[in-house]
């Protein structure tokens, strides 16, 4: 498992947060999704054999939000 931390462009409302969280949670191999509204970040654990941080970024971009930076950390 790895952890993706995606820095987003401005989130303008709480419904944006919910929309992003549901879309990321629905990806195969993803768990523990947290959208930090004020920080403009999404954190998610994911199974690298099933998806990638780039795929999660694409999911968010397809919803119409900007992903400014993607960071991946290996879980210990």
N, C-alpha and C positions, 0 to 999 in steps of 0.2 A: 504494500500500500504506500501511496505517496500523498502529499498534501499540496493542493494547488492554492495559491493566493493570487487573486486577480484584482488588479486596481482598475476601477471603473471611472468613467467620466461622471459628471454630476447625476445623482439620483434626485429626482424632483418630488417624489411622493412615496408614501409607504406602500402603495399598490405596486409600484415598480419593484420594490424589494420582494414582495410576495410573488410576483410574476417570474422574476429571475430565480428565486429559490425553488419554485416548483419545477421550472424547466430544467435546472441543473440536477435536482433530485431525481428526475425521471430518466436520467442517462444511466445506462447499464454500467454497473461497477462503482457507482458513486454513493457515498454515505457521508453523514455528518456535515451537511451543508449549512453554512451560516452566512447570512448577508448582513454586513455591518453598514447600516444606512448612513450614519454620520461620517464614517471613514471612507465610504464609497468602495468597500472591498467585499469580495466573495471568497470564503474559505471553504474548501471541500476536500474530503479524503476520497481517493479514487484508486481503483485497481488498474495498474498500468497495462495489464494483459487485456483489459476490456475497453479502455478509453484513454484519452490523453488530456493534458492541460490545454493543448491547442484545440481539441474538440470542444472542451467546455467553453473556451473563449469564443469559438464559432457559434455555439448555441446562444450565448449572450448577445453576440453581435447580430445574429439572425432576428433577435427580438427587437433590435433597433437601438441598443445601447453600445457605447464605446468602451472597449477594453484597452486601457492605456499601457498596462504592464502585466506580464505573467511570470510568476515565480513558482518553482516546484521544489519541495523539500521531501527528502526520503524520510519516512517514518521509521523510528528506531524500534 
